[in-house]
């Protein structure tokens, strides 16, 4: 009797499983739900690979929580990576694509879609809270198309599926395609400096066209600094301590505005051959030195017309060369005004005697 009961239960379970798989097969690709697209635990994501039909490729890799790299070359913007991860967590199916539009949408996806591959840490043994033998695995692949006509949805196609879906994030009015950029520069961290005052050994700011404005600040002992003019080389015995300390605390999370990659529009090669406006070098306690060079930017036409000073230079932005001269971009005076002040700013009204450095 007991044996017959066990056989009966097993038979019922087998029938239930069979019905489930028949049901899934009969529904086919149109049965996809939000769960098929979403990444439910983004903390386990280790790598994201994005590519498009123009052979642009972006590989985002996690070194530690909040620390990602782009194409094994640059630090990635933690904010942008966070937005992408939240997108993959919150995304939902808005609706399947209507049958009448399906073929057109599929053709469009085949020409413009971006491919996204998501890798996570998974465990060969993952049972009742026991996690053993972790390894990296490709867990999801999908294709991201362009926006719907009302710009409130984004066409997506799950790898292995035949039918595309309209995806969205509830409460967000807009499309999601731009969050899956395949351009390397879009993902780069914009940090130029992120140095705490205690880690600064020296700050040197040179004005090539105005040498008497140039200076260097040296950390000679814990909490003790010297200020030295560079042309001529003179130690300033009595400077404005508050202003100098404010400068030394200004190098945390300092960012450039954007990269400049179009040499034709901005004539980058010609600009970097001119005399820099500033040359700023910060040396850390470990000996690492970071140098940037700034260059004047021509004033926009509208500014030149309305600016009472008739300045020929942009009063809002400068060009900047950084990363050992490999990169070129724009910075804002709003961010850098308190960093790029001349020597006179740090002098007291009556400086007193100065000591020539031999």
TABELLIN-V916126 format. One record per backbone hydrogen bond with DSSP energy under -1.0 kcal/mol. CO is the residue of the C=O (numbers start at 1). NH is the residue of the N-H. Records with the same first field share a line. If there is no record, write none. Layout:
CO->NH  NH
//
This chain:
1->5
2->6
3->7
4->8
5->9
6->10
7->11
8->12
9->13
10->14
11->15
12->16
13->17
14->18
15->19
16->20
17->21
18->22
19->23
20->24
21->25
22->26
23->27
24->28
28->31
29->32
33->36
34->37  38
41->44
42->45
44->121
46->62
47->119
48->60
49->117
50->58
51->115
52->55
56->52
58->50
59->71
60->48
61->69
64->67
67->63  64
68->76
69->61
70->73  74
74->70
75->189
77->81
78->82
79->83
80->84
81->85
82->86
83->87
84->88
85->89
86->90
87->91
88->39
92->168
95->166
98->101  102
101->105
102->106
103->107
104->108
105->109
106->110
108->111  112
109->113
114->144
115->51
116->142
117->49
118->139  140
119->46  47
120->137
122->135
125->132
127->130
130->127
132->125
133->124
135->122
137->120
140->118
141->159
142->116
143->157
144->114
146->155
148->151
153->148
154->167
155->145
156->165
157->143
158->161
164->97
165->156
166->94  95
167->154
168->92
169->172
176->179
177->180
184->187
187->77
190->256
193->254
196->199
197->200
199->285
201->219
202->283
203->217
204->281
205->215
206->279
207->210
210->213
211->214
213->343
214->230
215->205
216->228
217->203
218->226
221->224
224->220  221
226->218
227->236
228->216
229->234
233->357
234->229
235->355
239->241
240->244
241->245
242->246
243->247
244->248
245->249
247->250
251->195
254->192  193
258->330
261->263
262->266
263->267
267->271
268->272
271->274
278->294
279->206
280->292
281->204
282->290
283->201  202
284->287
288->284
290->282
292->280
293->321
294->277
295->319
297->314
300->304
301->305
302->306
303->307
307->310
312->299
316->333
318->331
319->295
320->329
321->293
322->327
323->326
327->322
328->260
329->320
330->257  258
331->318
332->336
333->337
336->339  340
342->345
343->346
346->240
355->235
//
